[in-house]
Amino acid sequence: MSTDRSGRMEEKDYYSPPAPFSNSPGITRVTRDLPPAHCLLKINSFSLFAESIEKYESGVFEAGGYKWRLLLYPHGNKKRNGDGDGCISLYLQIAETETLPLGWQINVNFKLFVFDQIQDKYLTIEDAGAIKRFHQMKTEWGFDQLLLLECFNDASNGYLVNDSCIFGAEVFVIEHKANWECLSMINQPAHNTISFKLENFSKLDKRSYESPLQNIAGLKWKAAVYPHGDTDANRTALSLYLQLAEALSVPPERSLFVKFKLRVMDQISSNHMECTGVSWFTAKENKWGWSPFISLENLRNASKGFLVDDALTVEAEIVLMSKVECVS
């Protein structure tokens, strides 16, 4: 069982074709209840039609924004099957190509049909999974050996009943509207360290201080320092964050992977207080770091070298980050 486009459960029966079709590579023949979506071609008095006409071109129909027609050879396409090889040939041809732009090409997945009037089912023939490319030098695709004439003409098979038959087509155009997304990982991007010095630390009275913006890998970043913590519950420690400025430049559904280091610099012996983090930055969550980064008691310990002449220096370093480029 399978589901058709309306959501109905559609029954499919696998058809066992007579030789020489049983070994046709890649070509499948199954039966289904649902009629073709785009074209039905009924031929009455088929015996007279076949006696008189070598090739028939159907009227034009539209599918996927383009014009198409069916080409039917009731005794086979002799250019491709020699003397016809006792087969019916059926093809899909793109029509009105003179209206298409120079260098046009159209990718299509299509199916051709023959109606079984006894079983009330449609024999469906397709090159399974194949996408066919129509262009100026190749305007038709189809099947040289759609059905053996012996099989088709046998009324017990249901394809030719009361000297009438029905063929059909479904055409699905594959539009070139795919979005390309290219993800790159940038290790140690240029100018990846933000250095921020705060003078007169003991006299700082604002809740937070931000470094000047720094462009790293095409985005603007800054360090954010909270000298007395960023929450009422954390007033005895300094808070330190890396922040993506102009975060709205990042699409709402996009996230940016960043491995970063934050540090308070030891200005005497380079024994810095450092933490390493890994986070996904987004338009909403654009700031990551540590609320209690270093205690104020430890910070003010003169032997640690963090405060020298009442000046504090912090750094934010981006070690690794992702970069996404999208092309529609």
Summary of the structure (lengths in Angstrom):
residues: 328
radius of gyration: 36.1
end to end distance: 36.5
largest distance: 108.4
contacts: 934
relative contact order: 0.13
helix: 12%
strand: 50%
